[in-house]
Structure formats: C-alpha cells, structure tokens
C-alpha cells in the first residue's frame, strides 16, 4: 500500500508532504481506535534485538536520525512505529527559520534527498517544554548545534547553552559540527576547535553529575588524516561514540535530474551507503573497537543494516530510507536482523 501512498506524497512539495504525514500520524496516534492498530502493525519486539549501551536499554538498534523531528513534536507518535530510539534536533539556542525555500529536494532515481535546511528549529527552550510532556519511555537523543549568526569563535557558548538546557530531558547528546548547510560549521571539525568544544562539554558533563553520553556526528567527506584526528580526540577525551555519517557534498554517480543534482546542500540516501560504511569500518578498525559507532547513511533494508553492523556499528539510524520505504522500515529491518 505504501508505494501508492508514496506516489501521491511525491507529487507534493517535500516539506509539505513531511508536515502533512506527521500531522496525520499525530492525529491517528492519539486516537483511541487507531493507536493500538498502529503499534501492532509497525512494532516488532524480540529480545535478541535488545541492545544495552551507556547503561541505556534499547529495545532494538534502529533509531530515527536527527532532522526528522527537529523540535521534539512527534516523539510519542514515532515510538509507535517501532523505533528503538529517536534523535531530536538539530537544536540551537535561538529559534531560526533556516535557509530560504525550496531547500529539500528528492532524487527518486537515486533514492536520495538533497537538503539545505539550515538548522531550522523553534529553539531549544521550546523543545524542552515538549520533552517535559512526553509520555513514552523511548530513548531520546539530543542533537545540538549553533545558530547561523553565531561566529565560530563563540560557537562553544551555543553548544553549552543547548547542552545545559537539554541535560535533564534527553538520554544522550550528539554534537553536530558536520552539517554542510550552516556556513563555516564544518570548520569546527578541525582538530583544535573540536578539541576545545568537546573538552568544554565533557567538563560540564562532569559538573552536572549524571554524565550523559556525548557523541560526535561527523561528515562522510573527511580525509583519512581528519578521521585519524577525530579518533585521537574521541579516545583522549573519553567521548562515548561517533555518529557516522552526516550528509555528503559529493555528487559523483548521481543519475537524477541535473537541475536537482546541482542544487546546493547535503545528499542523503542510497548514494551515501558505501561511503558511510567505509567510514564506520575505518573508525572501528583504527580505534581497535574502542569507539561505539552509530551507523547512518543509506540504510533501506536489513541487508544495508547488517553491512553497517558488520563494519563495526553498534546502533543504526534511518532517515531517507524511512521516506522511501515507509513506516514498515523498522519492522522489516528488525525481522531481517
């Protein structure tokens, strides 16, 4: 049935389609009649799928990547679709509109998306108010970034603000310095600024007492020497893990409409599958398995999931695959695993 629904959705603007679908899910998910049907239709619970990391118990390893529920509006609804965890954000201290529309594009022939959203969100304070009211016990990660108008030399203050605000309301943190859609943000992946940023967050983590897991989300476009720097920093600072990877600025091999392919932004989906797996394998091998890795990038089915797990990932996330495969993706991957 989803292929037919997808055809209709793909006639709509991508952002419009996203909001329409999520509003419907929210309405049905809160319906006395439909809520149990949704849960039974899309959940697949089996003990062998349970994962325990950082003293957190995941019912399965398949999470929803950041960017889908930026403002923590749909956590309880997404929990009914069988996800093992949901990552909200990227959140910034102040609300911001993001980049001008259109800023999200489909490449159906490549099973890909291009986005240049630009950290559009209602601000971390609004997200915290929603987190206070959530009902499900699904594990929630907080993906944090900086406002577009904040210069890089003051970026640490933005990350600290979000970290402190979210601390009591999320189970783990992801530091996003790898989006290609905020000017100069990726410069924070360089060794010195990255070390300063993560050191500050680890100090605050110790100060606040509960020691939330802190992970770093990295780009797939990093060189081998940059990856080596990240491994060194992560191990030296006792970072809890790496999310590999964000979207790519590469365009090689794309077969879609050249006008769409030439749009600025990060590519996600199938074109990212191989590169993200290569990065996972490199991080796992070079760190001798000491780094916990969340694998993300081009996961559409159980085979894609197995490939990333075998490369060294402990948990996985979907985003573009969710859009192309529909709400059964988690159940289908879990059954395959």
C-alpha positions as CSV (number, residue, x, y, z in Angstrom):
1,X,0.0,0.0,0.0
2,X,2.8,2.4,0.8
3,X,4.1,2.5,-2.9
4,X,0.7,4.0,-3.9
5,X,0.7,6.5,-1.0
6,X,4.3,7.4,-1.8
7,X,3.4,8.2,-5.4
8,X,0.8,10.7,-4.1
9,X,3.1,12.2,-1.5
10,X,5.9,12.6,-4.0
11,X,3.6,14.9,-6.0
12,X,3.7,17.3,-3.1
13,X,6.5,19.6,-2.1
14,X,8.8,17.5,0.2
15,X,8.4,19.8,3.2
16,X,4.6,20.0,2.8
17,X,4.5,16.2,2.5
18,X,6.5,15.8,5.7
19,X,4.3,18.0,7.7
20,X,1.1,16.5,6.3
21,X,2.2,13.0,7.1
22,X,3.5,13.8,10.6
23,X,0.3,15.7,11.5
24,X,-1.8,12.7,10.3
25,X,0.4,10.3,12.3
26,X,-0.1,12.5,15.4
27,X,-3.8,12.6,15.0
28,X,-4.1,8.8,14.4
29,X,-1.5,8.1,17.0
30,X,-3.7,9.8,19.6
31,X,-6.9,8.1,18.5
32,X,-8.3,5.5,20.9
33,X,-9.2,3.4,17.8
34,X,-6.1,3.7,15.7
35,X,-3.3,4.0,18.3
36,X,-3.2,0.3,19.2
37,X,-3.5,-0.7,15.5
38,X,-0.5,1.5,14.5
39,X,1.6,0.0,17.3
40,X,0.7,-3.6,16.5
41,X,1.1,-3.1,12.7
42,X,4.6,-1.5,12.9
43,X,6.3,-2.8,16.0
44,X,8.5,-5.9,16.1
45,X,9.7,-6.8,19.6
46,X,12.2,-9.6,20.2
47,X,14.7,-10.0,23.0
48,X,17.5,-10.8,20.6
49,X,17.2,-7.2,19.2
50,X,17.8,-5.6,22.6
51,X,20.9,-3.5,23.0
52,X,22.5,-2.1,26.1
53,X,25.0,0.7,25.7
54,X,26.0,3.5,28.1
55,X,23.6,2.0,30.7
56,X,20.7,2.6,28.3
57,X,18.5,-0.2,27.2
58,X,17.4,0.0,23.5
59,X,14.6,-2.3,22.5
60,X,16.2,-2.6,19.1
61,X,19.2,-1.0,17.3
62,X,17.2,1.0,14.8
63,X,16.8,4.7,15.5
64,X,15.4,7.8,13.7
65,X,18.2,10.2,12.7
66,X,18.2,13.8,13.7
67,X,16.5,16.2,11.2
68,X,13.2,14.4,11.0
69,X,11.7,15.5,14.4
70,X,13.7,18.7,14.8
71,X,11.5,20.2,17.5
72,X,10.6,17.1,19.6
73,X,6.9,17.3,18.4
74,X,6.4,13.7,17.4
75,X,8.4,11.5,19.8
76,X,5.4,9.6,21.2
77,X,4.0,9.1,17.7
78,X,7.3,7.8,16.3
79,X,7.6,5.4,19.3
80,X,4.5,3.6,18.0
81,X,6.3,2.9,14.7
82,X,8.8,0.6,16.4
83,X,11.9,2.7,16.6
84,X,14.4,1.7,19.3
85,X,15.2,5.4,19.9
86,X,14.7,8.8,18.4
87,X,17.2,11.7,18.0
88,X,15.7,15.2,18.0
89,X,17.2,18.3,16.6
90,X,19.5,19.7,15.4
91,X,18.5,22.3,18.1
92,X,20.0,25.7,18.5
93,X,19.8,28.3,21.4
94,X,17.6,30.7,19.5
95,X,14.8,29.9,17.1
96,X,15.8,30.2,13.5
97,X,13.9,29.9,10.2
98,X,16.7,28.1,8.4
99,X,17.6,28.7,4.7
100,X,15.2,30.0,2.1
101,X,12.7,27.6,0.5
102,X,12.8,25.4,-1.5
103,X,15.5,23.7,0.5
104,X,14.6,20.0,0.3
105,X,14.7,18.0,-3.0
106,X,14.0,14.4,-4.0
107,X,16.1,12.4,-6.4
108,X,13.9,9.3,-6.9
109,X,16.1,7.6,-9.5
110,X,19.0,7.7,-6.9
111,X,16.7,7.0,-3.9
112,X,18.2,10.1,-2.4
113,X,17.4,13.5,-1.0
114,X,19.3,16.8,-1.1
115,X,18.7,19.2,1.8
116,X,19.9,22.6,2.8
117,X,17.5,23.1,5.6
118,X,20.0,25.2,7.7
119,X,19.1,24.0,11.3
120,X,15.5,25.4,11.1
121,X,14.0,24.9,14.5
122,X,12.0,26.6,17.2
123,X,14.9,26.8,19.6
124,X,16.0,24.5,22.4
125,X,13.7,26.1,25.1
126,X,10.6,25.2,23.1
127,X,11.8,21.6,22.6
128,X,12.4,21.3,26.4
129,X,8.8,22.2,27.1
130,X,7.6,19.4,24.8
131,X,10.1,16.9,26.3
132,X,8.7,17.6,29.7
133,X,5.2,16.4,28.5
134,X,6.2,13.3,26.5
135,X,4.5,10.1,27.6
136,X,6.5,7.3,26.0
137,X,9.7,5.9,27.6
138,X,11.5,5.6,24.2
139,X,15.2,6.6,24.4
140,X,15.7,10.2,23.1
141,X,19.0,11.7,21.9
142,X,19.5,15.5,21.7
143,X,21.4,16.7,18.6
144,X,22.8,20.2,19.2
145,X,24.3,22.9,17.0
146,X,25.0,26.6,16.8
147,X,22.9,29.5,15.4
148,X,23.8,30.7,11.9
149,X,24.6,34.2,13.2
150,X,26.9,32.9,15.9
151,X,30.6,33.2,14.8
152,X,32.7,30.1,15.1
153,X,34.8,31.7,17.9
154,X,31.7,31.8,20.0
155,X,30.2,28.5,18.9
156,X,31.1,26.8,22.2
157,X,28.6,29.1,24.0
158,X,25.8,27.9,21.8
159,X,26.6,24.2,22.3
160,X,26.9,24.8,26.1
161,X,23.6,26.5,26.2
162,X,21.8,23.7,24.4
163,X,23.7,21.1,26.5
164,X,22.6,22.6,29.8
165,X,19.0,23.1,28.7
166,X,18.5,19.5,27.5
167,X,20.6,17.8,30.1
168,X,17.7,16.6,32.3
169,X,15.4,15.7,29.4
170,X,17.4,13.6,26.9
171,X,19.3,10.3,27.3
172,X,22.4,11.1,25.2
173,X,23.8,14.0,23.2
174,X,25.1,14.3,19.7
175,X,27.4,17.3,18.8
176,X,26.7,18.3,15.2
177,X,29.6,20.1,13.6
178,X,29.2,18.3,10.3
179,X,26.1,19.8,8.6
180,X,27.1,21.4,5.2
181,X,24.2,23.8,5.4
182,X,25.4,26.3,8.1
183,X,28.2,28.5,6.8
184,X,31.7,27.5,8.1
185,X,30.2,24.9,10.6
186,X,32.4,22.1,9.2
187,X,35.5,24.1,10.2
188,X,34.7,23.1,13.8
189,X,35.6,19.5,12.8
190,X,39.3,20.6,12.6
191,X,41.4,19.3,15.5
192,X,41.9,22.4,17.7
193,X,38.4,23.9,17.7
194,X,36.9,20.4,18.0
195,X,39.1,19.5,21.0
196,X,38.1,22.8,22.7
197,X,34.4,22.3,22.1
198,X,34.3,18.7,23.3
199,X,36.6,19.4,26.3
200,X,34.1,22.1,27.5
201,X,31.1,19.8,27.1
202,X,32.9,17.0,29.0
203,X,33.7,19.4,31.8
204,X,30.1,20.5,32.1
205,X,29.0,16.8,31.9
206,X,31.1,16.1,35.0
207,X,30.0,19.2,36.7
208,X,26.3,18.3,36.3
209,X,26.9,14.9,37.7
210,X,24.8,12.3,35.7
211,X,27.4,12.0,32.9
212,X,25.2,11.8,29.8
213,X,26.8,10.0,26.8
214,X,28.3,12.5,24.4
215,X,28.7,11.5,20.7
216,X,30.1,13.4,17.8
217,X,28.4,13.5,14.4
218,X,30.9,13.6,11.5
219,X,30.8,14.2,7.8
220,X,31.5,11.5,5.2
221,X,33.7,13.8,3.3
222,X,36.6,13.9,5.8
223,X,40.1,12.8,4.7
224,X,41.9,9.9,6.4
225,X,44.1,12.3,8.4
226,X,41.0,14.1,9.6
227,X,39.4,10.8,10.7
228,X,42.6,10.0,12.5
229,X,42.4,13.3,14.4
230,X,38.8,12.6,15.4
231,X,39.7,9.1,16.6
232,X,42.6,10.6,18.7
233,X,40.4,13.3,20.2
234,X,37.5,10.9,20.9
235,X,39.7,8.5,22.7
236,X,41.7,11.1,24.6
237,X,38.5,12.9,25.8
238,X,36.7,9.6,26.6
239,X,33.9,10.5,24.1
240,X,31.1,8.0,24.2
241,X,30.9,7.5,20.5
242,X,30.7,8.7,16.9
243,X,27.7,9.1,14.6
244,X,28.9,8.2,11.1
245,X,27.8,9.9,9.0
246,X,26.0,13.2,8.1
247,X,25.1,14.1,4.5
248,X,27.7,14.4,1.8
249,X,28.5,17.3,-0.5
250,X,29.8,14.9,-3.2
251,X,27.7,14.4,-6.4
252,X,29.6,11.6,-8.2
253,X,27.4,9.0,-9.7
254,X,24.1,10.7,-9.3
255,X,21.7,9.9,-12.1
256,X,18.8,12.2,-11.3
257,X,17.6,15.4,-12.9
258,X,20.8,17.5,-13.4
259,X,19.0,20.7,-12.3
260,X,18.1,19.0,-9.0
261,X,21.6,17.4,-8.7
262,X,23.1,20.8,-9.0
263,X,21.1,22.2,-6.0
264,X,23.3,23.2,-3.0
265,X,23.0,21.0,0.1
266,X,23.9,17.6,1.5
267,X,23.0,14.4,-0.2
268,X,21.5,11.5,1.8
269,X,20.1,8.1,1.0
270,X,21.5,5.3,-1.3
271,X,24.4,7.3,-2.7
272,X,25.8,7.6,0.9
273,X,25.5,3.9,1.7
274,X,29.0,2.8,0.7
275,X,30.9,5.8,1.9
276,X,29.3,5.8,5.4
277,X,30.1,2.1,5.7
278,X,33.7,2.8,4.8
279,X,34.0,5.5,7.4
280,X,32.4,3.2,10.0
281,X,34.8,0.4,9.2
282,X,37.8,2.8,9.3
283,X,36.8,4.2,12.7
284,X,36.1,0.8,14.2
285,X,39.4,-0.7,12.9
286,X,41.7,2.2,13.7
287,X,40.2,2.6,17.2
288,X,40.5,-1.2,17.8
289,X,36.9,-1.3,18.5
290,X,37.1,1.2,21.4
291,X,34.7,3.6,19.8
292,X,30.9,3.0,19.9
293,X,29.6,3.9,16.5
294,X,26.0,4.8,15.4
295,X,25.9,4.0,11.7
296,X,23.7,6.2,9.5
297,X,23.6,6.7,5.7
298,X,21.7,4.8,3.1
299,X,20.0,2.2,5.2
300,X,16.9,1.0,3.4
301,X,16.6,-2.7,4.4
302,X,18.0,-5.5,6.6
303,X,21.0,-6.1,4.2
304,X,22.1,-2.5,4.5
305,X,21.7,-2.7,8.3
306,X,23.8,-5.9,8.5
307,X,26.5,-4.4,6.4
308,X,26.9,-1.5,8.8
309,X,26.7,-3.7,11.9
310,X,29.4,-6.0,10.4
311,X,31.6,-2.9,9.7
312,X,31.5,-2.0,13.4
313,X,28.4,-0.1,14.1
314,X,26.6,-0.9,17.4
315,X,23.4,1.1,16.6
316,X,21.9,2.4,13.4
317,X,19.7,5.3,12.2
318,X,17.4,5.8,9.3
319,X,16.1,8.9,7.6
320,X,15.9,8.9,3.8
321,X,15.2,5.2,3.9
322,X,12.2,5.9,6.1
323,X,10.8,8.3,3.5
324,X,11.4,5.9,0.5
325,X,10.4,2.7,2.3
326,X,7.6,4.0,4.5
327,X,6.5,3.2,8.1
328,X,7.3,-0.5,7.9
329,X,11.0,0.1,7.5
330,X,11.9,-0.5,11.2
331,X,9.8,-3.7,11.4
332,X,11.2,-5.1,8.2
333,X,14.8,-4.4,9.2
334,X,14.2,-5.9,12.7
335,X,12.7,-9.0,11.2
336,X,15.6,-9.3,8.8
337,X,18.1,-8.9,11.6
